[in-house]
Amino acid sequence: MTTTSVSKGCFVFKPSAKKKKKTLSLEDHFTNGCEGADNSEIRFKLCQDLWHKIRADTECFTMLPNTTRCGDKNSLLDFTRKCSSTRQHSDWASQMRASEIPTAALVLGVNVPDHDMTFQSLSELLQQSVTPHVASVQAKECGGEGLLALVLERLMDTVVTVDDEEEEETEQTSTQLHKSVHCSLSTLCDWYNAKTMKSKTGTPGKKRSSPVRDDPQQPPVVIIFKDLEAFNPKVLQDFILICSRYVERLPLMFIFGIATSPSTIQHMLPHSVSSLLCIELFQSLSCTQHLATVIDKLILTPQFPFKLNGKVMQVLMSIFLYHDFSVRNFIKGVQLALLEHFHSQPLSVLCCKKKEALLNVMQLSHHDLESIRHLLSFRRYVEKQEPQEQLNLFRDDTHLKEVCQKLIKDLRKYHKNYYPVLRCLHTLTSSLPRYPLGKQVRELHLICLEKNVWENEDYQTAMKLLKMLAKDELIASLQRCVEILQPVKSKKMKKALVELEELLAKFKQLDTAETLPCVEDCITSPVKNLQKKTDLFQLQKTLLEMNESRRAKKLSPFEVLRNEALEFIDGLVKSHLSPPESQTLNEVCYYSSSATVRRHLNATPRTSIQAALSSPYYYLQSLKTEDGTVSNAAPDICIAYKLHLECGRLINLYDWLEAYATVVSAAEGNNPDSDNVRKVEEVKHARFIQAVSELEFLGFIKSTKQKTDHVARLTWGGC
């Protein structure tokens, strides 16, 4: 905008329209600070597509673990379907009285972060296949007397008033969207009767939007208590007593979510209340079994090109086993590693399906090809080539692209062969005594990720134990290996399958009645000689003869065939279970920054607090000095923290106060040596007490009974 005025003046140009604040998209956040911004858009799309596929494949078995009745195969959904008006049938009446409320006690375990996901899926399944009347409540939502009102609001989708005064206020509110109802189960009964009558009559020409399987029956009203242990026992008892009086008019059903033990119900509810419930116990899949399923579908499969190396896998497993037992958090850790890999590795553009990866190789820029040449695995590959080939790989970009296509194919073949052989080895060794290679397949996978598994002492122990297996056990294990190799579409695995089937056919042809060769003549004579009186030389000679006789003992046909089968398995292991670091271009698919994953998922708050107290100028720029030390104008808690680092195990509060007053006075521009400053003011005294209280709250000091005017120091060292 310009002006044509000749005179001097001040001109104001108002904007025609307010500029809207630009909101960054997910792609903008991904591109910001991304390594190799040239192909960042492609990498973002690949990362997003891969995560959507992982989430879709894991939701089907992570949303609702298998819940079965203890000692029975009936699921929780089957039990819920019976809790409708089918209670009038003889089989149901024999199990419960008419005044009892059917209750499912669902033991979920201590993996609390997964409970919300489980109950959300359970509610959706109930609404789709059993009943549309489902309400889920948590203890933190219904403190005091709000449990009944919250249940009515969730079921009826309306505003509930507790008393008449609140009802008059809500009726006078003009902005109210729903008509309020009185908080009582009689209101719920009337609403339920109206709903069921309406669903029975229906609307001409229209189908029911949410069909229920028990059409001739009345669908139950299901109330889910997500965290039973956290509820107020008195509130829960009163609610059950009220519901028991309406159970003949309303088909109620409870689902108790229990994290610890089923005995919690007996501890929270007296017998007079628990006798009103017809409780069935259900057990969900354990979190370790759930994790094994996730790892099998997500990690140990060639379908997903993204992989985790041994250290990252170990970090995620440690967080799961020693912190939360949460499968949901484990999947989020995989998501974090996926995002970090595509954000920090420019060559992750090749971490996709085989056809797409081969096309992306031909579109790599010269800078990307130079990055490939600097990869450690690629340099090892180049060192094994001829001198002329080495020059071509370092100078000719076109030739390098062709070689990279071949290496990408080899990496895919490695993954296709690795996982079936891994499962075969686990099948053979998982039942051995003391589990030398681990009880779970993830343990064996971690061993294989670190180094050559056949160089491990535990592997040698496992092979020795396999040579002691009986015929039936060995044949059953080999048969399971055949079932593992059958669906694999790989030339090497098909060849291995044929050889394994031939070995099984030989085992079946063995004559079970075949006897061992008689070796009594070569053994009895030395044994008989041992019974005679002899000298040391004769004893040594006899023992040597016994040892030679054992060596000369011929193996039975079964032992020969067993050794042949184990040699075949050993050859498969040595051919296909080499660690991923030995594969060229493994950096394309494998994420290896375990420190980043540990920093994001396993935070250390004490270290962060110490860093903030020692170096507050990182957060408050005005406190930074020329020499980099903390300014005496820092917050009181920082000054008190720095002074307490100079003390020993016990800190004298008066000396600490004087030192604090001296530093603060210098910050205010006063002379610390003057008489007026030496007398501590009340304001400074109060500030010091507050700083000491904050340090005690953070766990740096504590009061001690050894000396009344001292505090004990709890931490040592500082940042």
C-alpha positions in Angstrom: 0.0 0.0 0.0 1.4 3.4 -1.0 0.4 7.1 -0.9 1.0 10.0 -3.4 1.0 12.8 -0.9 3.8 15.3 -1.2 3.7 16.6 2.4 5.1 14.7 5.3 2.7 12.9 7.6 1.8 9.7 9.4 -0.5 7.3 7.5 -2.4 4.4 9.1 -3.5 1.5 7.0 -5.9 -0.8 8.7 -5.9 -4.4 7.6 -8.8 -5.4 5.4 -9.4 -8.6 7.4 -7.9 -10.2 10.4 -5.2 -12.7 9.7 -6.2 -16.1 11.0 -3.6 -17.9 13.0 -2.1 -20.6 10.8 -2.6 -24.1 12.2 0.1 -26.6 11.5 -0.9 -30.0 10.1 0.6 -33.3 11.2 2.8 -33.2 8.1 4.1 -29.8 9.0 5.1 -31.1 12.5 6.8 -34.1 10.9 8.7 -32.0 8.4 9.9 -29.5 11.0 13.4 -30.5 12.0 13.2 -33.7 9.8 16.4 -35.2 8.5 16.5 -35.2 4.7 13.6 -32.9 3.9 13.7 -33.8 0.2 11.7 -37.0 0.7 10.0 -36.0 3.9 6.5 -36.0 2.3 6.9 -39.6 1.1 8.3 -40.7 4.5 5.4 -39.1 6.3 2.9 -40.9 4.1 4.7 -44.2 4.5 4.8 -43.7 8.3 1.1 -42.9 8.5 0.0 -45.8 6.3 2.2 -48.2 8.2 0.8 -47.0 11.6 -2.8 -47.3 10.3 -2.2 -50.9 9.3 -0.5 -51.7 12.6 -3.4 -50.2 14.6 -6.0 -51.9 12.5 -4.3 -55.3 12.8 -3.8 -54.9 16.6 -7.2 -53.6 17.5 -8.9 -56.8 16.7 -7.0 -58.7 19.5 -6.1 -55.8 21.9 -9.5 -54.2 22.3 -11.1 -57.1 24.2 -9.0 -60.0 25.6 -10.7 -63.4 25.8 -12.8 -63.6 28.9 -13.9 -67.0 29.9 -15.7 -68.4 33.0 -13.4 -70.2 35.4 -13.7 -73.9 34.6 -16.0 -73.2 31.6 -15.7 -72.2 28.0 -18.7 -69.8 28.0 -17.7 -66.2 27.4 -18.9 -63.1 29.2 -21.1 -62.2 26.2 -22.9 -65.5 26.4 -23.5 -65.0 30.1 -24.9 -61.5 29.4 -27.3 -62.8 26.8 -28.9 -65.0 29.4 -29.5 -62.0 31.7 -32.7 -60.9 30.0 -36.2 -62.2 30.5 -34.8 -65.7 29.9 -34.5 -65.8 33.7 -38.0 -67.2 33.6 -36.7 -70.4 32.1 -36.1 -73.4 34.3 -32.4 -73.6 33.7 -31.8 -70.0 34.8 -34.2 -70.2 37.7 -32.3 -73.2 39.1 -29.2 -71.1 39.3 -30.5 -68.0 41.0 -33.4 -66.6 43.0 -35.7 -64.0 41.5 -34.4 -61.3 43.8 -30.8 -61.8 42.9 -29.0 -59.5 40.4 -26.8 -61.4 37.9 -23.3 -60.2 38.3 -20.1 -60.9 36.3 -16.9 -60.4 38.2 -14.3 -59.8 35.5 -10.7 -60.2 36.8 -8.5 -58.1 34.5 -5.2 -58.0 36.3 -3.0 -55.1 37.4 -2.4 -53.7 33.9 -4.7 -50.7 34.7 -3.9 -48.6 31.6 -5.5 -51.3 29.4 -8.8 -51.5 31.4 -10.4 -48.4 29.7 -9.7 -49.9 26.3 -11.1 -53.3 27.4 -14.3 -51.8 28.8 -14.8 -49.6 25.8 -14.7 -52.6 23.5 -16.9 -54.6 25.9 -19.5 -51.8 25.8 -19.5 -51.7 22.0 -19.9 -55.4 21.7 -22.7 -55.5 24.2 -24.6 -52.7 22.4 -24.1 -54.4 19.0 -25.1 -58.0 19.9 -26.9 -58.1 23.3 -28.5 -54.9 24.5 -28.5 -51.2 23.7 -28.8 -50.3 27.4 -25.3 -50.2 28.7 -23.8 -47.7 31.2 -20.1 -47.6 32.4 -19.2 -45.7 35.5 -15.9 -45.0 37.3 -15.3 -44.3 41.0 -13.9 -40.8 40.4 -17.1 -39.8 38.5 -19.6 -40.7 41.2 -18.4 -39.6 44.6 -20.9 -39.3 47.4 -24.5 -39.8 46.2 -24.0 -39.3 42.5 -23.8 -42.9 41.5 -27.5 -43.4 40.8 -27.8 -40.1 39.0 -24.8 -40.9 36.8 -26.2 -44.3 35.9 -29.6 -42.7 34.9 -27.9 -40.1 32.8 -25.8 -42.6 31.0 -28.7 -44.9 30.3 -31.4 -42.3 29.5 -29.2 -39.7 28.0 -30.9 -36.9 29.9 -30.4 -34.5 32.8 -31.2 -36.0 36.3 -32.2 -33.9 39.3 -31.5 -35.1 42.8 -34.1 -33.0 44.7 -37.0 -30.7 44.1 -35.0 -27.4 44.4 -32.6 -28.5 41.7 -35.5 -29.5 39.6 -37.1 -26.1 39.8 -33.8 -24.4 38.9 -33.3 -26.6 35.9 -36.8 -26.1 34.6 -36.3 -22.3 34.7 -33.1 -22.6 32.7 -33.7 -21.5 29.1 -30.6 -23.1 27.7 -31.4 -26.6 28.8 -31.3 -29.1 25.9 -32.9 -32.1 27.6 -35.8 -32.4 29.9 -34.8 -33.2 33.4 -36.1 -36.3 35.2 -36.2 -37.2 38.9 -33.4 -39.4 40.2 -35.0 -42.7 41.1 -35.2 -46.2 39.7 -38.9 -45.9 39.2 -38.2 -43.3 36.5 -35.8 -45.7 34.9 -38.4 -48.5 35.0 -40.9 -46.3 33.3 -38.4 -45.2 30.7 -37.4 -48.9 30.1 -41.0 -50.0 29.6 -41.6 -47.2 27.2 -38.5 -48.2 25.2 -39.2 -51.9 25.1 -42.8 -51.4 24.1 -41.7 -49.0 21.3 -39.1 -51.4 20.0 -41.7 -54.2 20.0 -44.3 -52.3 18.0 -41.7 -50.5 15.8 -42.4 -48.1 13.0 -44.1 -49.3 9.8 -41.7 -49.6 6.9 -38.6 -49.2 9.0 -36.2 -51.7 10.4 -34.8 -51.5 13.9 -31.6 -49.6 14.0 -30.0 -51.7 16.8 -31.4 -55.2 16.6 -31.0 -57.4 19.7 -30.6 -61.1 19.3 -33.2 -61.9 22.0 -36.0 -60.3 20.1 -38.9 -61.9 22.0 -37.2 -61.2 25.3 -36.5 -58.0 27.1 -32.8 -56.8 26.7 -31.0 -56.5 30.0 -29.8 -53.2 31.5 -26.1 -53.6 32.0 -24.2 -51.4 34.5 -20.3 -51.7 34.3 -18.2 -50.7 37.3 -14.8 -50.3 35.8 -12.7 -50.1 38.9 -14.5 -51.8 41.8 -11.7 -51.4 44.3 -11.9 -47.6 44.0 -15.6 -47.3 44.8 -16.8 -46.2 48.2 -18.1 -49.4 49.9 -21.0 -47.5 51.5 -22.2 -46.0 48.2 -21.9 -49.3 46.4 -23.8 -51.1 49.1 -26.7 -48.6 49.1 -26.9 -48.8 45.3 -27.1 -52.6 45.3 -29.8 -52.5 48.0 -31.9 -50.1 45.9 -31.4 -52.1 42.7 -32.4 -55.3 44.4 -35.9 -53.9 45.1 -36.5 -53.3 41.4 -34.9 -56.4 39.9 -38.4 -57.9 39.3 -39.5 -54.9 37.2 -36.1 -54.2 35.6 -33.7 -56.8 34.1 -30.6 -55.4 35.7 -27.1 -56.8 35.4 -23.8 -55.8 36.9 -20.2 -56.2 35.6 -17.5 -55.6 38.2 -14.0 -54.8 36.9 -11.5 -56.2 39.3 -7.8 -55.6 39.1 -6.6 -57.6 42.2 -8.5 -60.5 43.4 -12.2 -61.7 43.4 -12.1 -61.7 47.3 -12.4 -57.9 46.9 -16.2 -58.3 46.6 -16.3 -60.1 50.0 -14.2 -57.4 51.6 -16.2 -54.5 50.3 -19.7 -55.9 50.6 -21.2 -57.6 53.7 -23.0 -60.9 53.4 -26.4 -59.2 53.6 -25.5 -57.3 50.4 -23.4 -59.9 48.5 -26.2 -62.4 49.0 -28.4 -60.2 46.7 -25.9 -60.9 43.8 -25.7 -64.0 41.7 -21.9 -63.7 40.9 -20.1 -65.5 38.1 -16.3 -65.3 38.0 -14.6 -64.5 34.6 -10.9 -64.4 33.9 -9.4 -62.3 31.1 -6.3 -63.3 29.2 -3.2 -62.6 31.2 -1.2 -59.6 30.1 1.9 -61.7 29.3 -0.2 -63.9 27.0 -1.7 -60.8 25.5 1.7 -59.4 24.9 2.8 -62.7 23.3 -0.1 -62.4 20.9 0.8 -58.8 20.0 4.5 -59.6 19.5 3.6 -62.5 17.3 1.2 -60.5 15.1 3.2 -57.2 15.1 6.9 -58.0 15.6 7.6 -61.6 14.5 6.1 -61.2 11.0 7.5 -60.2 7.6 4.3 -58.3 6.8 5.5 -55.2 8.5 8.8 -53.9 7.1 9.5 -51.8 10.2 11.6 -53.6 12.8 13.1 -53.0 16.2 16.7 -53.9 17.1 17.6 -55.8 20.2 18.3 -52.8 22.5 15.0 -51.0 21.7 13.1 -54.3 22.1 14.8 -54.8 25.5 13.8 -51.3 26.6 10.1 -51.8 25.7 10.1 -55.2 27.4 11.7 -53.8 30.5 9.1 -51.1 30.8 6.3 -53.7 30.3 7.7 -56.2 32.8 8.9 -53.9 35.5 6.5 -50.9 35.4 3.0 -51.3 34.1 2.2 -54.6 32.4 0.4 -52.5 29.8 0.1 -53.9 26.3 -1.4 -50.6 25.2 1.7 -48.7 26.3 3.9 -51.3 24.6 2.1 -50.6 21.3 2.5 -46.8 21.9 6.2 -47.5 22.4 6.3 -49.2 19.0 4.5 -46.2 17.5 7.1 -43.8 19.0 9.9 -45.9 17.6 8.2 -45.9 14.2 7.7 -42.1 14.2 11.3 -41.5 15.3 12.7 -43.9 12.6 10.9 -42.2 9.7 11.7 -38.7 11.1 15.4 -39.2 11.7 16.4 -41.7 9.0 16.2 -40.3 5.4 16.7 -43.9 4.0 13.4 -44.9 5.7 11.8 -44.1 2.4 12.8 -47.7 1.5 11.0 -49.1 4.6 7.8 -50.2 2.8 6.5 -53.0 0.7 8.8 -54.7 -1.7 7.5 -53.3 -5.0 7.2 -49.8 -3.6 10.7 -50.0 -2.1 12.2 -51.0 -5.4 10.6 -48.1 -7.1 11.8 -45.7 -4.4 15.4 -46.9 -4.9 15.4 -45.6 -8.4 14.2 -42.2 -7.3 17.0 -41.7 -4.6 19.0 -38.6 -5.0 22.8 -38.4 -5.0 22.8 -37.3 -1.4 20.7 -40.3 -0.4 23.1 -42.6 -2.3 26.0 -41.1 -0.4 24.2 -41.8 2.8 23.9 -45.5 1.7 27.6 -45.5 1.0 28.3 -44.4 4.6 26.2 -47.1 6.2 28.2 -49.5 8.3 26.5 -52.6 6.8 27.1 -51.4 3.3 30.8 -50.7 3.9 31.2 -54.3 5.2 29.5 -55.5 2.0 31.8 -53.4 -0.2 34.9 -54.8 1.5 33.9 -58.3 0.4 33.7 -57.3 -3.3 36.3 -57.2 -6.0 38.4 -54.0 -6.4 36.6 -53.1 -9.7 33.2 -53.7 -8.1 34.2 -51.5 -5.2 35.0 -48.6 -7.5 31.7 -49.0 -9.3 29.8 -49.0 -6.1 31.5 -45.8 -4.9 31.4 -43.9 -8.2 28.5 -45.1 -10.3 25.1 -44.1 -8.9 23.1 -46.1 -11.5 25.0 -49.3 -10.6 24.6 -48.6 -6.9 20.8 -48.4 -7.4 20.7 -51.7 -9.1 22.8 -53.3 -6.3 20.5 -51.7 -3.7 17.5 -53.3 -5.4 19.1 -56.7 -5.1 20.1 -56.0 -1.4 16.5 -55.0 -0.6 15.2 -58.3 -2.1 17.8 -60.2 0.0 16.6 -58.4 3.1 13.0 -59.4 2.4 14.1 -63.0 1.9 16.0 -62.9 5.2 12.9 -61.9 7.1 10.8 -64.5 5.3 13.1 -67.3 6.4 14.1 -65.9 9.8 10.7 -66.0 11.6 9.6 -69.6 10.6 13.0 -71.0 11.7 12.8 -69.0 14.9 9.4 -70.5 15.7 10.6 -74.0 14.9 13.6 -73.6 17.2 11.3 -72.3 19.9 8.9 -75.2 19.4 11.7 -77.6 20.0 13.3 -75.9 23.0 10.3 -74.3 24.9 9.5 -77.5 26.7 13.0 -78.4 27.8 13.9 -78.4 31.5 14.9 -75.0 32.9 14.1 -73.4 29.5 17.7 -72.8 28.3 16.5 -70.6 25.4 13.6 -69.1 27.2 10.0 -70.0 27.7 8.5 -67.3 25.4 9.4 -66.8 21.8 10.3 -63.2 22.5 13.1 -64.3 24.8 14.6 -66.4 22.0 14.1 -63.5 19.6 16.1 -61.2 21.8 19.0 -63.7 22.0 19.0 -64.0 18.2 19.0 -60.2 17.8 22.1 -59.8 19.9 24.5 -62.4 18.4 24.7 -65.7 16.6 22.5 -67.9 18.7 24.5 -71.1 17.9 27.5 -69.6 19.7 25.5 -69.3 22.9 26.2 -71.8 25.7 22.5 -72.1 26.3 22.1 -73.2 22.7 24.6 -76.0 23.2 22.8 -77.1 26.4 19.5 -77.1 24.5 20.9 -79.3 21.8 22.3 -81.8 24.3 18.9 -82.0 26.0 17.2 -82.5 22.6 19.4 -85.6 22.1 17.7 -87.1 25.2 14.1 -86.6 24.0 11.9 -89.7 23.6 10.6 -90.8 20.3 7.0 -89.6 20.8 8.1 -86.1 22.1 10.6 -85.6 19.2 8.1 -86.7 16.6 5.4 -84.3 18.1 7.8 -81.4 18.0 8.9 -82.1 14.4 5.3 -82.3 13.4 4.6 -78.8 14.9 7.6 -77.6 12.9 6.0 -79.0 9.7 2.8 -77.1 10.5 4.9 -73.9 10.9 6.7 -74.3 7.6 3.7 -75.3 5.5 2.1 -71.8 4.9 5.5 -70.1 4.2 6.0 -69.1 0.6 9.8 -69.3 0.3 11.9 -71.6 -1.8 14.3 -72.4 1.0 11.5 -73.1 3.4 9.7 -75.3 0.9 12.9 -77.3 0.5 13.3 -77.6 4.3 9.7 -78.7 4.6 10.3 -81.6 2.1 13.3 -82.7 4.0 11.5 -82.5 7.3 8.6 -84.6 6.0 11.0 -87.2 4.8 12.6 -87.4 8.3 9.2 -87.8 9.8 8.4 -90.6 7.4 11.6 -92.4 8.4 10.6 -92.1 12.1 7.3 -93.7 11.4 9.0 -96.6 9.6 11.1 -97.5 12.5 10.3 -100.8 14.2 9.4 -99.9 17.8 10.3 -103.4 18.9 13.9 -103.2 17.6 16.3 -104.1 20.3 19.7 -102.6 21.0 22.9 -104.6 20.0 24.1 -106.9 22.7 27.1 -105.5 24.4 27.0 -107.5 27.6 30.2 -109.4 26.7 32.3 -106.3 26.4 30.8 -104.8 29.6 30.4 -107.6 32.0 34.0 -108.7 32.1 35.4 -105.4 33.3 32.6 -105.0 35.8 33.3 -108.5 37.2 37.0 -107.7 37.4 36.1 -104.6 39.5 34.7 -106.9 42.2 38.0 -108.7 42.6 40.8 -107.4 44.8 43.2 -105.4 42.6 45.8 -102.7 42.7 45.7 -99.1 41.4 47.3 -100.0 38.0 44.8 -102.8 37.4 41.9 -100.5 38.4 43.0 -97.9 35.9 43.3 -100.5 33.2 39.8 -101.8 33.9 38.3 -98.3 33.8 40.0 -97.6 30.4 38.5 -100.8 29.0 35.0 -99.8 30.2 35.4 -96.3 28.6 36.5 -97.9 25.3 33.6 -100.3 25.4 31.1 -97.5 25.8 32.6 -95.6 22.8 32.4 -98.8 20.7 28.8 -99.2 21.5 26.7 -98.9 18.4 23.8 -96.4 18.2 20.3 -97.7 17.6 18.4 -96.7 14.4 16.3 -94.2 16.3 19.3 -92.5 17.8 20.9 -92.2 14.4 17.8 -90.7 13.0 17.4 -88.4 15.9 20.9 -87.1 15.5 20.2 -86.6 11.8 17.0 -84.6 12.6 18.9 -82.4 15.1 21.7 -81.8 12.6 19.1 -80.7 10.1 17.6 -78.2 12.6 21.1 -77.0 13.5 21.8 -76.3 9.9 18.6 -74.3 9.5 19.5 -72.2 12.6 23.0 -71.5 11.3 21.7 -70.6 7.8 18.8 -68.3 8.7 19.1 -67.1 12.3 22.0 -64.7 12.0 21.5 -61.3 13.7 20.0 -58.5 11.6 23.2 -56.4 11.9 24.8 -58.9 9.6 22.4 -58.1 6.8 23.3 -55.3 4.4 21.0 -52.2 4.5 19.5 -53.3 7.8 19.5 -49.7 8.9 16.7 -49.0 6.4 14.2 -51.1 8.4 15.6 -51.4 11.9 15.3 -48.7 14.5 18.2 -48.7 17.0 18.1 -45.5 19.1 17.2 -47.1 22.5 18.3 -44.0 24.4 15.6 -41.9 22.6 12.9 -44.5 23.5 14.1 -44.7 27.1 14.2 -40.9 27.4 10.6 -40.5 26.2 9.0 -43.5 27.8 11.0 -44.0 31.0 11.4 -40.5 32.3 13.6 -39.6 35.3 11.8 -36.7 37.1 14.5 -36.5 39.9 17.2 -35.8 37.3 15.1 -33.1 35.6 14.3 -31.4 38.9 18.0 -31.4 39.9 18.9 -29.9 36.6 16.3 -27.2 36.9 17.4 -26.3 40.5 21.1 -26.3 39.6 20.8 -24.5 36.3 17.6 -22.3 36.4 18.9 -20.0 33.6 17.9 -22.7 31.1 14.4 -21.8 32.0 14.8 -18.1 33.1 17.1 -16.4 30.7 17.6 -13.3 32.8 19.5 -15.3 35.4 22.4 -16.3 33.2 25.7 -14.8 34.1 28.8 -14.3 32.1 30.7 -17.1 33.8 27.7 -19.5 33.5 27.1 -19.7 37.2 23.7 -19.3 38.9 22.9 -15.7 39.7 22.2 -14.7 43.3 18.9 -13.3 42.1 17.7 -16.9 41.4 14.5 -18.2 43.0 14.7 -18.9 46.7 14.5 -22.7 46.2 17.4 -22.6 43.8 19.5 -20.7 46.3 18.6 -23.0 49.1 19.3 -26.1 47.0 22.8 -24.8 46.0 23.6 -24.0 49.6 22.5 -27.4 50.8 24.8 -29.1 48.3 27.7 -27.7 50.4 26.5 -29.4 53.6 27.0 -32.9 54.9 24.5 -35.5 56.1 23.0 -33.2 58.7 22.3 -29.5 57.9 22.1 -26.9 60.7 19.0 -24.8 59.9 20.4 -21.6 61.5 23.6 -21.7 59.5 21.6 -22.5 56.4 19.4 -19.5 57.1 22.3 -17.1 57.6 24.0 -18.3 54.4 20.7 -17.8 52.5 20.2 -14.3 54.0 23.7 -13.3 52.9 23.2 -14.4 49.3 19.8 -12.7 49.1 21.1 -9.5 50.6 23.9 -9.4 48.0 21.3 -9.8 45.3 19.4 -6.8 46.7 22.5 -4.6 46.6 23.1 -4.5 50.3 26.4 -5.0 52.0 26.4 -8.5 53.5 28.8 -7.4 56.3 26.6 -4.5 57.7 24.9 -5.0 61.0 21.5 -4.3 59.6 21.8 -7.1 57.0 23.0 -9.6 59.6 19.7 -9.3 61.4 17.5 -11.6 59.3 14.2 -9.9 58.4 10.9 -11.6 58.9 10.2 -11.6 55.1 13.5 -13.4 54.3 12.8 -15.8 57.1 9.4 -16.7 55.7 10.9 -17.1 52.2 13.6 -19.4 53.6 11.0 -21.5 55.4 9.0 -21.8 52.2 12.1 -22.9 50.2 13.0 -25.5 52.8 9.4 -26.8 52.8 9.5 -27.1 49.0 12.8 -29.0 49.2 11.3 -31.4 51.8 8.3 -31.9 49.6 10.5 -32.8 46.6 12.4 -35.3 48.8 15.8 -33.7 49.1 15.7 -33.3 52.9 13.7 -34.6 55.9 13.4 -33.8 59.5 15.4 -35.8 62.0 15.1 -36.6 65.7 18.9 -36.7 66.2 19.0 -32.9 66.5 16.0 -30.6 66.8 17.6 -27.7 64.8 18.9 -29.9 62.0 17.5 -31.6 58.9 18.9 -34.7 57.2 20.0 -34.7 53.6 18.5 -37.4 51.4 20.3 -37.0 48.1 23.9 -36.7 47.1 25.5 -35.2 44.1 24.0 -32.6 41.8 23.8 -31.5 38.2 
